[in-house]
Amino acid sequence: MCKLGPSLMCADLGNLERDIRALDHADVDFYHIDVMDGKFAPNFTLGPDFVKTVRKITDKPLDIHLMIEEPERYIDLFADCGVEMISVHQESTPNLQRTLSQIQSKGIKAGVAVNPATPLDFLDYVFDVTDYVVLMTVNPGFAGQKFLPAMYEKIKNLKQKIDQYDRDIEIQVDGNIGEATIPGCRENGASMYVLGTSAVFNSNHTLQENVENTRKLFQAVEAN
């Protein structure tokens, strides 16, 4: 079963509660919250106060994507916000194994995010402390970028690698995930989908209708 997670960076922050209530009603599976420090990624976004606000509005799982340098310094801070998932970038910490273990020690699922040009070999040494992999299908930083076609093959390679580990590690894809890219991602093994302006946060339909249309797309892919 595929899991759908709207990216709250793309929500109408002036009407955040309204949007989350609508998405809850559409029965999304989780919320993805991007945290950027202006160093690791060339943008500043959302922080712990925002996460606490979202936690008060919804009971859905919160997936925190730390696009920051030295994420190990902030694991406790975000864990105290009541989140269910935290991912850190392989490129952002000198001791990835320790950081993932730190996340799991809080009873939180540990994810490792991978930039488009980063090889997957490092997973051989941290798969035992990894619950999910966030495969970036655009370079991190801004919404609205174009999907990098080479990532279809990377998703496939990642799925093969995970199968070799014989562990229940989910593959999350993040970046320009929508009608044009979901079929290829699904066919190659992705199971968690971060949805931004390409799928949910656009003016073509209501948020609920956009979620419903995205689910129909998955049903069509599964039927083929």
Sine and cosine of phi, psi and omega as CSV:
sin_phi,cos_phi,sin_psi,cos_psi,sin_omega,cos_omega
0.00,0.00,0.73,-0.68,0.00,-1.00
-1.00,0.07,0.60,-0.80,-0.02,-1.00
-0.94,-0.34,0.72,-0.70,-0.05,-1.00
-0.95,-0.32,0.80,-0.61,-0.03,-1.00
-0.76,-0.65,0.98,-0.21,0.07,-1.00
-0.86,0.51,0.64,-0.77,0.04,-1.00
-1.00,0.01,0.93,-0.38,-0.11,-0.99
-0.95,0.30,-0.15,0.99,0.15,-0.99
-0.89,0.47,-0.42,0.91,-0.06,-1.00
-1.00,-0.10,-0.06,1.00,-0.02,-1.00
-0.95,0.31,0.24,-0.97,0.12,-0.99
-0.98,0.17,0.99,-0.15,-0.13,-0.99
-0.91,0.42,-0.35,0.94,0.07,-1.00
-0.97,0.24,-0.27,0.96,0.02,-1.00
-0.74,-0.67,0.71,0.71,-0.13,-0.99
-0.87,0.49,-0.74,0.67,-0.05,-1.00
-0.89,0.46,-0.64,0.77,0.03,-1.00
-0.86,0.51,-0.72,0.69,-0.03,-1.00
-0.91,0.41,-0.68,0.73,-0.02,-1.00
-0.92,0.40,-0.65,0.76,0.05,-1.00
-0.86,0.50,-0.67,0.74,0.01,-1.00
-0.91,0.42,-0.66,0.75,-0.01,-1.00
-0.95,0.32,-0.58,0.81,0.12,-0.99
-0.86,0.50,-0.69,0.73,0.00,-1.00
-0.90,0.44,-0.52,0.86,0.06,-1.00
-0.98,0.20,-0.07,1.00,0.08,-1.00
0.89,0.46,0.74,0.67,0.14,-0.99
-0.91,0.41,0.27,-0.96,-0.13,-0.99
-1.00,-0.05,-0.50,0.87,0.01,-1.00
-0.29,-0.96,0.18,-0.98,0.11,-0.99
-0.89,-0.46,0.71,-0.70,-0.01,-1.00
-0.98,-0.21,0.81,-0.59,-0.04,-1.00
-0.83,-0.55,0.91,-0.42,-0.01,-1.00
-1.00,0.05,0.76,-0.65,0.06,-1.00
-0.87,-0.49,0.89,-0.46,-0.02,-1.00
-0.82,-0.57,0.59,-0.81,-0.10,-0.99
-0.95,-0.32,0.08,1.00,-0.02,-1.00
0.98,0.20,-0.01,1.00,0.02,-1.00
-0.93,-0.37,-0.89,0.45,0.00,-1.00
-0.91,0.42,-0.65,0.76,0.07,-1.00
-0.84,-0.54,0.58,-0.81,-0.11,-0.99
-0.99,0.17,0.83,0.56,0.01,-1.00
-0.29,-0.96,0.38,-0.93,0.13,-0.99
-0.91,-0.41,0.78,-0.62,0.06,-1.00
-0.61,-0.79,0.19,-0.98,0.18,-0.98
0.06,1.00,0.52,-0.85,-0.03,-1.00
-0.60,-0.80,-0.20,-0.98,-0.10,-1.00
-0.88,0.47,-0.57,0.82,0.03,-1.00
-0.90,0.44,-0.62,0.79,0.07,-1.00
-0.90,0.45,-0.69,0.72,-0.01,-1.00
-0.88,0.48,-0.68,0.74,0.02,-1.00
-0.88,0.47,-0.63,0.78,0.03,-1.00
-0.89,0.45,-0.71,0.70,0.02,-1.00
-0.89,0.46,-0.64,0.77,-0.01,-1.00
-0.87,0.50,-0.54,0.84,0.02,-1.00
-0.95,0.30,-0.38,0.93,-0.10,-1.00
-1.00,-0.01,-0.58,0.82,-0.14,-0.99
-0.72,-0.69,0.46,-0.89,0.11,-0.99
-0.99,-0.15,-0.01,1.00,0.01,-1.00
-0.91,0.42,0.47,-0.88,0.05,-1.00
-0.86,0.51,0.64,-0.77,0.03,-1.00
-0.95,-0.30,0.79,-0.61,-0.04,-1.00
-0.93,-0.37,0.94,-0.33,-0.07,-1.00
-0.99,-0.13,0.86,-0.50,-0.02,-1.00
-0.96,-0.26,0.97,-0.24,-0.07,-1.00
-1.00,0.04,0.98,-0.17,0.11,-0.99
-0.99,-0.14,0.92,0.39,-0.10,-1.00
-0.65,-0.76,0.39,-0.92,0.09,-1.00
-0.98,0.20,0.56,-0.83,-0.01,-1.00
0.78,0.63,0.83,0.56,-0.04,-1.00
-0.88,0.47,-0.39,0.92,-0.02,-1.00
-0.86,0.51,-0.39,0.92,0.00,-1.00
-0.95,0.30,-0.27,0.96,-0.16,-0.99
-0.85,-0.52,0.10,0.99,-0.02,-1.00
-0.87,0.50,-0.74,0.68,-0.02,-1.00
-0.87,0.49,-0.65,0.76,-0.02,-1.00
-0.86,0.51,-0.73,0.68,-0.03,-1.00
-0.98,0.21,-0.52,0.85,0.06,-1.00
-0.87,0.49,-0.61,0.79,-0.01,-1.00
-0.93,0.36,-0.19,0.98,0.04,-1.00
-0.99,0.14,-0.09,1.00,0.03,-1.00
0.99,0.12,0.65,0.76,-0.04,-1.00
-1.00,-0.09,0.29,-0.96,-0.02,-1.00
-0.97,-0.26,-0.40,0.92,-0.07,-1.00
-0.62,-0.78,0.66,-0.75,0.11,-0.99
-0.69,-0.72,0.79,-0.62,0.09,-1.00
-0.90,-0.44,0.58,-0.81,0.05,-1.00
-0.81,-0.59,0.41,-0.91,-0.01,-1.00
-1.00,0.09,0.66,-0.75,0.06,-1.00
-0.83,0.56,-0.55,0.83,-0.10,-1.00
-0.99,0.12,-0.09,1.00,-0.19,-0.98
-0.98,-0.19,-0.13,0.99,-0.10,-1.00
-0.69,-0.72,0.63,-0.77,0.00,-1.00
-0.96,0.26,-0.29,0.96,-0.02,-1.00
-0.71,-0.70,0.99,0.17,-0.09,-1.00
-0.89,0.46,-0.66,0.75,-0.04,-1.00
-0.87,0.50,-0.70,0.72,0.00,-1.00
-0.91,0.43,-0.65,0.76,-0.04,-1.00
-0.92,0.40,-0.68,0.73,0.04,-1.00
-0.90,0.43,-0.64,0.77,0.05,-1.00
-0.90,0.44,-0.61,0.80,0.04,-1.00
-0.88,0.48,-0.68,0.73,0.02,-1.00
-0.89,0.45,-0.75,0.66,-0.03,-1.00
-0.90,0.44,-0.52,0.86,0.00,-1.00
-0.90,0.43,-0.30,0.95,0.04,-1.00
-1.00,-0.01,0.06,1.00,-0.05,-1.00
0.97,0.24,0.40,0.92,-0.05,-1.00
-0.91,-0.41,0.59,-0.80,0.07,-1.00
-0.93,0.37,0.71,-0.70,-0.06,-1.00
-0.98,-0.21,0.80,-0.60,0.04,-1.00
-0.88,-0.48,0.50,-0.87,0.10,-1.00
-0.87,-0.49,0.81,-0.59,0.00,-1.00
-0.99,-0.11,0.58,-0.81,-0.12,-0.99
-0.77,-0.63,0.84,-0.54,0.05,-1.00
-0.93,0.36,0.36,-0.93,-0.09,-1.00
-0.81,0.58,-0.62,0.78,-0.09,-1.00
-1.00,-0.03,0.02,1.00,-0.04,-1.00
-1.00,0.10,0.82,-0.58,0.05,-1.00
-0.90,0.44,0.35,-0.94,-0.08,-1.00
-1.00,-0.05,-0.01,1.00,-0.13,-0.99
-0.86,0.51,-0.51,0.86,-0.05,-1.00
-0.87,0.50,-0.41,0.91,-0.04,-1.00
-0.89,0.46,-0.41,0.91,0.01,-1.00
-0.86,0.50,-0.33,0.94,-0.09,-1.00
-0.94,-0.33,-0.04,1.00,-0.01,-1.00
-0.72,-0.70,0.11,0.99,-0.08,-1.00
-0.88,0.47,-0.44,0.90,-0.04,-1.00
-0.97,0.25,-0.20,0.98,0.05,-1.00
-0.85,-0.52,0.38,0.93,-0.03,-1.00
-0.89,-0.46,0.79,-0.61,0.04,-1.00
-0.99,-0.15,-0.48,0.88,0.04,-1.00
-0.41,-0.91,0.42,-0.91,0.02,-1.00
-0.89,-0.46,0.79,-0.61,0.08,-1.00
-1.00,-0.10,0.96,-0.29,0.01,-1.00
-1.00,-0.06,0.93,-0.36,0.00,-1.00
-0.95,0.30,0.82,-0.57,0.01,-1.00
-0.98,-0.20,0.06,1.00,0.21,-0.98
-0.66,-0.75,0.20,-0.98,0.10,-1.00
-0.97,0.24,0.69,-0.73,-0.13,-0.99
-0.91,0.41,0.56,-0.83,0.09,-1.00
0.56,-0.83,-0.78,0.63,-0.13,-0.99
-0.66,-0.76,0.53,-0.85,0.12,-0.99
-0.97,0.26,0.35,-0.93,0.10,-0.99
1.00,0.02,0.11,0.99,0.03,-1.00
-0.98,0.19,0.28,-0.96,0.00,-1.00
-1.00,0.05,0.63,-0.78,0.05,-1.00
-0.87,0.49,0.68,-0.73,0.03,-1.00
-1.00,-0.01,0.93,-0.37,-0.14,-0.99
-0.83,0.55,-0.50,0.87,-0.01,-1.00
-0.89,0.46,-0.27,0.96,-0.05,-1.00
-0.95,0.31,-0.36,0.93,0.08,-1.00
-0.86,0.50,-0.72,0.69,0.01,-1.00
-0.91,0.41,-0.57,0.82,0.01,-1.00
-0.93,0.37,-0.62,0.78,0.08,-1.00
-0.87,0.50,-0.71,0.70,0.01,-1.00
-0.87,0.50,-0.71,0.71,0.01,-1.00
-0.90,0.43,-0.61,0.79,0.02,-1.00
-0.91,0.41,-0.68,0.74,0.02,-1.00
-0.88,0.47,-0.66,0.75,0.02,-1.00
-0.90,0.44,-0.65,0.76,0.00,-1.00
-0.91,0.41,-0.68,0.73,0.00,-1.00
-0.90,0.44,-0.64,0.77,0.03,-1.00
-0.87,0.49,-0.55,0.83,0.03,-1.00
-0.93,0.38,-0.52,0.85,0.01,-1.00
-0.96,0.28,-0.37,0.93,-0.05,-1.00
0.83,0.55,0.71,0.70,0.05,-1.00
-0.78,-0.63,0.44,-0.90,-0.02,-1.00
-1.00,0.10,0.97,0.23,0.03,-1.00
-0.95,-0.31,0.85,-0.53,-0.03,-1.00
-1.00,0.07,0.46,-0.89,0.05,-1.00
-0.95,-0.31,0.89,-0.47,0.06,-1.00
-0.96,-0.27,0.70,-0.71,0.06,-1.00
-0.92,-0.38,0.62,-0.79,-0.15,-0.99
-0.59,-0.80,0.92,-0.40,0.07,-1.00
0.75,-0.67,0.96,-0.28,0.02,-1.00
0.83,0.56,0.72,0.69,0.02,-1.00
-1.00,-0.02,0.91,-0.40,-0.04,-1.00
-0.31,-0.95,-0.34,-0.94,-0.10,-0.99
-0.83,0.56,-0.62,0.79,-0.08,-1.00
-0.98,0.20,-0.39,0.92,-0.14,-0.99
-0.92,-0.40,-0.37,0.93,-0.03,-1.00
-0.85,0.52,-0.72,0.69,-0.02,-1.00
-0.82,0.57,-0.73,0.69,0.00,-1.00
-0.91,0.42,-0.61,0.79,0.02,-1.00
-0.91,0.41,-0.68,0.73,-0.02,-1.00
-0.92,0.40,-0.70,0.71,-0.03,-1.00
-0.88,0.47,-0.46,0.89,-0.04,-1.00
-0.99,-0.11,-0.04,1.00,0.19,-0.98
0.87,-0.50,0.07,1.00,0.02,-1.00
-0.95,0.31,0.56,-0.83,-0.02,-1.00
-0.80,-0.60,-0.27,0.96,0.04,-1.00
-0.84,-0.55,0.71,-0.71,-0.14,-0.99
-0.79,-0.62,0.87,-0.49,0.09,-1.00
-1.00,0.07,0.85,-0.53,-0.14,-0.99
-0.92,-0.39,0.85,-0.53,0.00,-1.00
-0.88,-0.47,-0.76,-0.65,-0.08,-1.00
-0.95,0.31,-0.37,0.93,-0.02,-1.00
-0.96,0.28,-0.39,0.92,-0.10,-0.99
-0.82,-0.57,-0.68,0.73,-0.18,-0.98
-0.91,-0.42,-0.76,0.65,-0.15,-0.99
-1.00,-0.04,0.94,0.35,0.10,-1.00
-0.63,-0.78,0.20,-0.98,-0.12,-0.99
-1.00,-0.05,0.16,0.99,-0.02,-1.00
-0.91,0.42,-0.62,0.78,0.00,-1.00
-0.56,-0.83,-0.01,-1.00,0.11,-0.99
-0.95,0.32,0.25,-0.97,0.04,-1.00
-0.85,0.53,-0.69,0.72,-0.01,-1.00
-0.89,0.45,-0.67,0.74,0.01,-1.00
-0.91,0.42,-0.63,0.78,0.02,-1.00
-0.90,0.44,-0.65,0.76,0.05,-1.00
-0.91,0.43,-0.70,0.72,0.00,-1.00
-0.88,0.48,-0.68,0.73,0.01,-1.00
-0.91,0.42,-0.57,0.82,0.03,-1.00
-0.92,0.38,-0.65,0.76,0.04,-1.00
-0.89,0.45,-0.62,0.78,0.04,-1.00
-0.89,0.46,-0.59,0.81,0.04,-1.00
-0.89,0.46,-0.68,0.74,0.05,-1.00
-0.89,0.45,-0.65,0.76,0.01,-1.00
-0.88,0.48,-0.62,0.78,0.03,-1.00
-0.92,0.39,-0.65,0.76,0.02,-1.00
-0.90,0.44,-0.69,0.73,-0.03,-1.00
-0.91,0.41,-0.52,0.86,-0.05,-1.00
-0.96,0.27,-0.38,0.92,-0.03,-1.00
-0.99,0.11,0.00,0.00,0.00,0.00
